[in-house]
């Protein structure tokens, strides 16, 4: 909804949605400010009273004047957006491969069977085994195996495209030198963070990645004093970023002989709960990766 402030500046406001990124890249240069806002924050206001396009536009304008809109970041770089879409497609194909594998195993279990080792990937092992089965069951499994093979081909195609596009960004190569970080995790971080300067402090980075803490307190105790706040992980976060960072941290811990593993083990020796030590380590790793991105520095294994 376009609005005008007192100084006649053009402000264009839309809510986050499927086409929000495309609209932002094509329209943000035509106005003084374009805001893509979080619809979850606007939910209670938008559902209050009557609803149509004109009413919704007026409510957005009122929220904007009150400073109540929460902006959603969008990149104006099309190449970065294409990289993000390839990362999303790769994750979708990997999940689909897992689903196809589970379908195969479930079909085998229904007949009291267990596929031989290597049958999921090696046709030389798979084909002789399928010939020993009942023709109907063997035909069903051949269909499921063909679906699995097709999805794995798609996964490899996405991985190759990610590798090709990642070569244009030197930070991906520098991140891969860090323990626990590979091509997919580095590309995921670049695609969803976009720029190291979009966050004003590291706490906001942590919360966006789902590894930061939020304080929750309400009511009073029996003496009438305010209850102590409880800390919990941020729920409204980017789940793919969280998965990439947590996976990188656990890989670094299992590899050992690096600062992240040392930090984790030190926390455990001090009596920190394992889950808390793990999340402290992932925040430490995130800080190191963001510092490398901002400073343009290489990975230094001796730096804490």
C-alpha positions as CSV (number, residue, x, y, z in Angstrom):
1,X,0.0,0.0,0.0
2,X,1.7,3.3,-1.1
3,X,1.5,6.0,1.6
4,X,2.8,9.6,1.9
5,X,4.4,11.0,5.1
6,X,4.4,14.6,6.0
7,X,7.4,15.4,3.8
8,X,5.7,13.7,0.8
9,X,8.2,10.8,0.7
10,X,6.9,7.8,-1.3
11,X,6.7,4.7,0.9
12,X,5.5,1.4,-0.6
13,X,4.4,-1.3,1.9
14,X,3.7,-4.9,1.1
15,X,3.5,-8.0,3.3
16,X,5.9,-10.9,2.9
17,X,4.7,-13.6,0.5
18,X,5.6,-15.7,-2.5
19,X,6.1,-12.7,-4.9
20,X,7.6,-10.3,-2.3
21,X,11.2,-10.7,-3.5
22,X,10.3,-10.2,-7.1
23,X,8.2,-7.1,-6.3
24,X,11.0,-5.7,-4.1
25,X,13.7,-6.1,-6.8
26,X,11.5,-4.4,-9.4
27,X,9.9,-1.7,-7.5
28,X,12.2,-0.5,-4.7
29,X,14.1,1.9,-7.0
30,X,10.9,3.7,-7.9
31,X,10.0,4.9,-4.4
32,X,11.9,6.5,-1.5
33,X,11.4,3.5,0.7
34,X,9.9,0.1,0.2
35,X,9.0,-2.0,3.2
36,X,8.3,-5.8,3.1
37,X,6.8,-6.5,6.5
38,X,6.2,-9.6,8.6
39,X,2.5,-10.6,8.3
40,X,2.7,-12.5,11.6
41,X,3.2,-9.3,13.5
42,X,0.2,-7.7,11.7
43,X,-2.1,-10.7,12.2
44,X,-4.2,-9.4,15.2
45,X,-4.7,-6.0,13.6
46,X,-5.5,-7.4,10.2
47,X,-8.1,-9.8,11.5
48,X,-9.9,-7.1,13.6
49,X,-13.1,-5.8,12.0
50,X,-14.0,-5.9,8.4
51,X,-11.6,-7.0,5.7
52,X,-11.0,-6.0,2.1
53,X,-8.1,-4.6,0.1
54,X,-8.8,-1.0,0.9
55,X,-9.2,-1.6,4.7
56,X,-6.0,-3.7,4.8
57,X,-4.1,-1.0,3.0
58,X,-5.3,1.6,5.5
59,X,-4.3,-0.7,8.4
60,X,-0.8,-1.1,6.9
61,X,-0.4,2.7,6.6
62,X,-1.5,3.1,10.2
63,X,1.0,0.5,11.4
64,X,3.7,2.2,9.4
65,X,3.0,5.6,10.9
66,X,3.1,4.0,14.4
67,X,6.5,2.4,13.6
68,X,5.0,-1.1,14.3
69,X,6.0,-2.8,11.1
70,X,8.8,-5.4,11.2
71,X,10.8,-5.4,8.0
72,X,11.7,-8.6,6.1
73,X,15.0,-8.5,4.3
74,X,15.1,-9.1,0.5
75,X,18.2,-9.0,-1.7
76,X,18.2,-6.8,-4.8
77,X,20.8,-9.1,-6.4
78,X,19.2,-11.5,-8.8
79,X,22.3,-13.8,-8.8
80,X,22.1,-14.2,-5.1
81,X,18.3,-14.9,-5.3
82,X,19.0,-17.6,-7.9
83,X,21.6,-19.1,-5.5
84,X,19.0,-19.1,-2.8
85,X,16.4,-20.8,-5.0
86,X,19.0,-23.5,-5.9
87,X,19.7,-24.1,-2.2
88,X,16.0,-24.4,-1.5
89,X,15.6,-26.8,-4.4
90,X,18.6,-28.9,-3.2
91,X,17.1,-29.2,0.3
92,X,13.7,-30.2,-1.2
93,X,15.2,-32.9,-3.4
94,X,17.2,-34.3,-0.5
95,X,14.0,-34.5,1.6
96,X,12.3,-36.2,-1.3
97,X,15.1,-38.8,-1.5
98,X,14.6,-39.6,2.1
99,X,10.9,-40.0,1.6
100,X,11.5,-42.4,-1.4
101,X,13.9,-44.4,0.7
102,X,11.4,-44.7,3.5
103,X,8.7,-45.9,1.1
104,X,11.0,-48.6,-0.2
105,X,11.9,-49.9,3.3
106,X,8.2,-49.7,4.4
107,X,7.1,-51.8,1.4
108,X,9.8,-54.4,2.1
109,X,8.8,-54.5,5.8
110,X,5.2,-55.1,4.9
111,X,6.3,-58.4,3.3
112,X,8.8,-59.3,6.0
113,X,11.7,-58.5,3.7
114,X,14.9,-56.6,4.1
115,X,16.8,-55.2,1.1
116,X,20.4,-56.5,0.8
117,X,23.2,-54.2,1.6
118,X,24.0,-51.9,-1.3
119,X,20.7,-52.4,-3.1
120,X,19.6,-48.8,-2.7
121,X,22.5,-47.5,-4.7
122,X,24.0,-50.4,-6.7
123,X,21.9,-51.8,-9.5
124,X,24.2,-54.9,-9.7
125,X,23.1,-55.8,-6.2
126,X,19.5,-54.7,-6.7
127,X,18.6,-56.5,-9.9
128,X,19.4,-60.1,-8.9
129,X,17.6,-59.6,-5.6
130,X,14.4,-58.3,-7.4
131,X,14.4,-61.4,-9.7
132,X,14.0,-63.6,-6.6
133,X,10.8,-61.9,-5.5
134,X,7.2,-62.4,-6.5
135,X,6.6,-60.7,-9.8
136,X,4.0,-58.3,-8.4
137,X,6.2,-57.2,-5.4
138,X,9.3,-57.0,-7.6
139,X,7.4,-54.7,-10.1
140,X,6.3,-52.4,-7.2
141,X,9.8,-52.2,-5.9
142,X,11.2,-51.4,-9.4
143,X,8.8,-48.5,-9.7
144,X,9.9,-47.2,-6.3
145,X,13.6,-47.7,-7.1
146,X,13.2,-45.8,-10.4
147,X,11.7,-42.8,-8.4
148,X,14.6,-43.0,-6.0
149,X,17.2,-43.0,-8.8
150,X,15.5,-40.1,-10.5
151,X,15.5,-38.0,-7.3
152,X,19.2,-38.8,-6.6
153,X,20.0,-37.6,-10.1
154,X,18.3,-34.4,-9.3
155,X,20.2,-34.0,-6.0
156,X,23.5,-34.4,-7.9
157,X,22.4,-31.9,-10.5
158,X,21.5,-29.3,-7.8
159,X,24.9,-29.9,-6.0
160,X,26.8,-29.3,-9.3
161,X,24.9,-26.1,-9.9
162,X,25.5,-24.9,-6.4
163,X,29.2,-25.6,-6.8
164,X,29.3,-23.7,-10.1
165,X,27.5,-20.6,-8.6
166,X,29.4,-20.7,-5.4
167,X,32.7,-20.1,-7.3
168,X,31.6,-16.5,-7.8
169,X,31.7,-15.8,-4.1
170,X,35.1,-16.0,-2.4
171,X,33.5,-16.2,1.1
172,X,32.2,-19.7,0.3
173,X,35.7,-21.0,-0.4
174,X,37.0,-19.3,2.8
175,X,34.2,-20.7,5.0
176,X,34.9,-24.2,3.7
177,X,38.3,-24.1,5.4
178,X,36.5,-24.0,8.7
179,X,36.0,-27.3,10.4
180,X,32.4,-28.6,9.9
181,X,31.7,-26.4,6.9
182,X,31.3,-27.9,3.4
183,X,29.9,-26.6,0.1
184,X,26.2,-27.0,0.9
185,X,26.4,-25.4,4.4
186,X,28.5,-22.5,3.1
187,X,26.1,-21.9,0.2
188,X,23.2,-22.1,2.6
189,X,24.7,-19.5,4.9
190,X,25.4,-17.1,2.0
191,X,22.0,-17.6,0.4
192,X,19.9,-16.9,3.5
193,X,22.1,-14.3,5.3
194,X,22.8,-12.4,2.0
195,X,25.1,-9.8,3.6
196,X,27.0,-9.6,6.9
197,X,25.8,-6.0,7.5
198,X,22.0,-6.6,7.6
199,X,22.1,-7.2,11.4
200,X,23.0,-4.4,13.9
201,X,24.3,-6.8,16.5
202,X,25.2,-10.5,17.0
203,X,22.2,-11.2,19.1
204,X,19.9,-10.5,16.1
205,X,22.0,-12.8,14.0
206,X,21.6,-15.5,16.7
207,X,17.9,-15.1,16.9
208,X,17.4,-15.1,13.2
209,X,19.4,-18.4,13.0
210,X,17.4,-19.9,15.8
211,X,20.3,-20.1,18.2
212,X,19.7,-17.0,20.2
213,X,17.8,-16.7,23.5
214,X,14.6,-14.8,24.3
215,X,13.5,-13.9,27.8
216,X,9.9,-14.6,28.8
217,X,8.4,-13.3,32.1
218,X,4.9,-12.6,33.3
219,X,3.0,-12.3,36.5
220,X,4.2,-12.1,40.1
221,X,5.1,-14.7,42.8
222,X,3.4,-15.2,46.1
223,X,5.2,-12.2,47.6
224,X,4.0,-10.0,44.9
225,X,7.5,-9.7,43.2
226,X,7.9,-10.0,39.4
227,X,8.7,-13.6,38.4
228,X,12.1,-14.2,37.1
229,X,12.3,-14.4,33.4
230,X,12.8,-17.7,31.6
231,X,15.2,-18.0,28.7
232,X,14.3,-20.1,25.6
233,X,15.5,-20.4,22.1
234,X,13.9,-18.1,19.5
235,X,11.0,-19.9,17.8
236,X,10.5,-17.6,14.8
237,X,13.8,-18.4,13.1
238,X,15.2,-19.6,9.8
239,X,15.2,-23.4,10.2
240,X,17.5,-24.1,7.3
241,X,20.2,-21.7,8.8
242,X,19.8,-23.3,12.2
243,X,20.2,-26.8,10.7
244,X,23.3,-25.8,8.8
245,X,24.9,-24.1,11.8
246,X,24.0,-26.9,14.2
247,X,25.3,-29.5,11.8
248,X,28.5,-27.6,11.3
249,X,29.0,-27.3,15.0
250,X,28.4,-31.0,15.7
251,X,30.8,-32.0,12.8
252,X,33.5,-29.7,14.2
253,X,33.0,-31.2,17.7
254,X,33.3,-34.8,16.3
255,X,36.4,-33.9,14.3
256,X,38.1,-32.5,17.4
257,X,41.4,-30.6,17.4
258,X,39.8,-27.2,16.7
259,X,38.7,-24.2,18.8
260,X,35.0,-25.1,18.6
261,X,35.6,-28.6,20.0
262,X,37.9,-27.2,22.7
263,X,35.2,-24.6,23.7
264,X,32.6,-27.3,23.9
265,X,34.7,-29.7,26.0
266,X,35.7,-26.8,28.3
267,X,32.1,-26.0,28.9
268,X,31.3,-29.6,29.7
269,X,34.2,-29.8,32.2
270,X,32.8,-26.7,34.0
271,X,29.5,-28.5,34.5
272,X,27.4,-26.9,31.7
273,X,24.5,-29.0,30.5
274,X,25.3,-30.7,27.2
275,X,22.5,-28.9,25.3
276,X,23.6,-25.5,26.7
277,X,27.2,-26.2,25.8
278,X,26.2,-27.2,22.3
279,X,24.3,-24.0,21.7
280,X,27.1,-21.9,23.2
281,X,29.5,-23.6,20.7
282,X,27.2,-22.9,17.7
283,X,27.0,-19.2,18.7
284,X,30.8,-19.1,18.9
285,X,31.0,-20.7,15.4
286,X,28.5,-18.2,14.0
287,X,30.5,-15.3,15.4
288,X,33.7,-16.6,13.8
289,X,32.0,-17.1,10.4
290,X,30.4,-13.6,10.5
291,X,33.8,-12.1,11.5
292,X,35.4,-13.7,8.5
293,X,32.7,-12.4,6.2
294,X,32.8,-8.8,7.5
295,X,36.6,-8.5,7.7
296,X,37.4,-10.5,4.5
297,X,39.8,-12.6,6.6
298,X,40.9,-16.2,6.1
299,X,40.2,-19.0,8.6
300,X,42.8,-19.0,11.4
301,X,42.7,-22.2,13.5
302,X,44.6,-20.4,16.3
303,X,42.0,-17.7,16.9
304,X,39.3,-18.3,19.5
